[in-house]
Structure formats: C-alpha cells, structure tokens
Amino acid sequence: MNTLVQRLTKLSDAEEFLDFFGLPYEPAVLNVNRLHILKRFYQYMRHEQGLEALDELEMFKHLRTLLARAYGDFVRSTPAQEKVFKVFQDAEHKSVTLDSLRMTLPENR
C-alpha cells in the first residue's frame, strides 16, 4: 500500500480531507453537506479506472480534482437535488400536500 493511501485511511471527516488536499471551503456549506460531499467523493473514486496505476503525485492531483468536484456539486446544488443517499432517491416524485396533512389533524372543537 502506498503512503498516500495509508495517509488517506487515517482521515475521518470532510474537513480533514479538504485540508489534506489543500482545498478551500466554506464552513456553512460543509456543515450542511459534509456526509454528502464524502459520499459523492467516494462515488467519483469508485468510477475511476486506473487510479492504482498512478504514481503518488498524480494520484494526489487526481483525487484532489475529484474531491473539489464533489464539494462543488453541493455549492451549486442541494442534497435533495443531488440524491447521493438512498433516502433522497426514494423520495423522488413523492410529496405530501398541505391539504392531506390538514386531513390528519383532529377537528377543531
């Protein structure tokens, strides 16, 4: 296992990943989207082919680009629009109207 991969396995939160790759971030964006960003980063990495063949510097640059892309997704969009997690995927095309909620309330006496 190369040293870059070993160092990455020790990182645990979004701030650590962004700091490690030297990427600037807005705390307000990160506070709302941290898990979504990391999940999207993982998805991008999973779809990449040939990462293991890169030398450490090239792998670092490539992963940095993928993390910046994942972070940027949530600067421009919302978790509900990006649908990274299953709960958002399952909620697509499902909505509850205000009238249907009103019908569940007890009648005023």
The 8 nearest C-alpha neighbors of each residue, nearest first, counted from 0:
[[1, 4, 2, 5, 3, 51, 6, 8],
 [0, 2, 3, 4, 5, 55, 6, 54],
 [1, 3, 5, 4, 6, 0, 55, 7],
 [4, 2, 6, 5, 1, 7, 55, 59],
 [3, 5, 7, 6, 2, 1, 8, 0],
 [6, 4, 2, 8, 3, 7, 1, 0],
 [7, 5, 3, 4, 9, 8, 2, 10],
 [6, 8, 4, 9, 10, 5, 3, 16],
 [7, 9, 5, 6, 10, 4, 11, 3],
 [8, 10, 7, 6, 11, 5, 4, 15],
 [11, 9, 7, 8, 15, 12, 16, 6],
 [10, 12, 9, 15, 13, 16, 8, 14],
 [13, 11, 15, 14, 10, 16, 33, 37],
 [12, 14, 16, 15, 33, 17, 37, 11],
 [15, 13, 17, 16, 12, 18, 29, 33],
 [16, 14, 18, 13, 12, 17, 19, 10],
 [17, 15, 19, 13, 14, 18, 20, 10],
 [16, 18, 22, 14, 20, 19, 15, 21],
 [17, 19, 21, 15, 20, 16, 14, 22],
 [20, 18, 16, 17, 21, 15, 22, 14],
 [19, 21, 17, 18, 22, 63, 16, 59],
 [22, 20, 18, 19, 17, 23, 63, 16],
 [21, 23, 17, 20, 18, 24, 67, 19],
 [24, 22, 21, 17, 25, 18, 67, 20],
 [25, 23, 26, 22, 29, 17, 28, 70],
 [24, 26, 28, 27, 29, 23, 30, 74],
 [27, 25, 29, 28, 30, 24, 31, 14],
 [26, 28, 30, 25, 29, 31, 24, 32],
 [29, 27, 25, 26, 30, 31, 32, 74],
 [28, 30, 33, 26, 32, 31, 27, 25],
 [31, 29, 27, 28, 32, 26, 33, 25],
 [30, 32, 29, 28, 33, 27, 34, 35],
 [33, 31, 29, 35, 34, 30, 36, 28],
 [32, 34, 29, 36, 35, 13, 30, 31],
 [35, 33, 37, 36, 32, 38, 13, 12],
 [34, 36, 38, 32, 33, 37, 39, 83],
 [37, 35, 39, 33, 34, 38, 69, 70],
 [38, 36, 40, 34, 39, 35, 41, 13],
 [37, 39, 41, 35, 40, 36, 34, 42],
 [38, 40, 42, 36, 41, 37, 69, 35],
 [41, 39, 37, 43, 69, 66, 42, 38],
 [40, 42, 44, 38, 39, 43, 45, 37],
 [43, 41, 39, 45, 40, 44, 38, 46],
 [42, 44, 40, 46, 41, 45, 39, 65],
 [45, 43, 41, 47, 46, 42, 40, 65],
 [46, 44, 42, 43, 47, 41, 48, 40],
 [47, 45, 43, 44, 42, 48, 41, 49],
 [48, 46, 44, 45, 43, 50, 49, 42],
 [47, 49, 50, 46, 45, 51, 44, 52],
 [48, 50, 52, 51, 47, 53, 58, 46],
 [51, 49, 52, 53, 48, 58, 47, 61],
 [50, 52, 49, 53, 58, 54, 48, 55],
 [51, 53, 49, 50, 54, 58, 48, 55],
 [54, 52, 58, 50, 51, 57, 55, 49],
 [53, 55, 57, 56, 58, 52, 51, 59],
 [54, 56, 58, 57, 59, 3, 53, 1],
 [57, 55, 59, 58, 54, 60, 53, 61],
 [56, 58, 60, 59, 54, 55, 53, 61],
 [57, 59, 55, 61, 56, 53, 60, 62],
 [58, 60, 56, 62, 57, 61, 55, 63],
 [61, 59, 63, 57, 58, 62, 56, 64],
 [60, 62, 58, 64, 63, 59, 57, 65],
 [63, 61, 65, 59, 64, 60, 58, 66],
 [62, 64, 60, 66, 61, 65, 20, 59],
 [63, 65, 67, 61, 62, 66, 68, 60],
 [64, 66, 62, 68, 63, 67, 69, 40],
 [67, 65, 69, 63, 68, 40, 64, 70],
 [66, 68, 64, 70, 65, 69, 71, 63],
 [67, 69, 71, 65, 66, 70, 64, 72],
 [70, 68, 66, 72, 40, 71, 67, 36],
 [71, 69, 67, 72, 68, 36, 73, 66],
 [72, 70, 74, 68, 73, 69, 67, 75],
 [71, 73, 69, 70, 75, 74, 76, 68],
 [74, 72, 76, 75, 71, 70, 77, 32],
 [73, 75, 71, 72, 76, 70, 28, 77],
 [74, 76, 73, 72, 71, 77, 70, 81],
 [77, 75, 73, 74, 72, 80, 81, 78],
 [76, 78, 80, 79, 73, 81, 75, 74],
 [77, 79, 81, 80, 82, 35, 83, 76],
 [78, 80, 82, 77, 81, 87, 83, 88],
 [81, 79, 77, 78, 82, 76, 87, 83],
 [80, 82, 78, 79, 83, 77, 76, 72],
 [83, 81, 87, 79, 88, 80, 84, 78],
 [82, 84, 81, 35, 39, 85, 78, 38],
 [85, 83, 86, 82, 87, 88, 35, 38],
 [84, 86, 88, 87, 89, 83, 82, 90],
 [85, 87, 89, 88, 84, 90, 82, 83],
 [88, 86, 82, 90, 85, 89, 79, 84],
 [87, 89, 85, 82, 90, 86, 91, 84],
 [90, 88, 86, 87, 91, 85, 93, 92],
 [91, 89, 87, 93, 88, 86, 92, 94],
 [90, 92, 93, 89, 88, 87, 94, 82],
 [93, 91, 90, 94, 89, 88, 95, 87],
 [94, 92, 90, 91, 95, 89, 96, 87],
 [95, 93, 96, 92, 90, 91, 97, 99],
 [94, 96, 97, 99, 93, 100, 98, 92],
 [97, 95, 99, 98, 94, 100, 101, 93],
 [96, 98, 100, 99, 101, 95, 102, 94],
 [97, 99, 101, 96, 100, 102, 95, 103],
 [100, 98, 102, 96, 101, 97, 95, 103],
 [99, 101, 97, 98, 102, 103, 96, 104],
 [102, 100, 98, 103, 104, 99, 97, 105],
 [101, 103, 99, 100, 104, 98, 105, 106],
 [104, 102, 100, 101, 105, 99, 98, 106],
 [105, 103, 101, 102, 106, 100, 107, 99],
 [106, 104, 107, 103, 102, 101, 108, 100],
 [105, 107, 108, 104, 102, 103, 101, 100],
 [106, 108, 105, 104, 101, 102, 103, 100],
 [107, 106, 105, 104, 101, 102, 103, 100]]
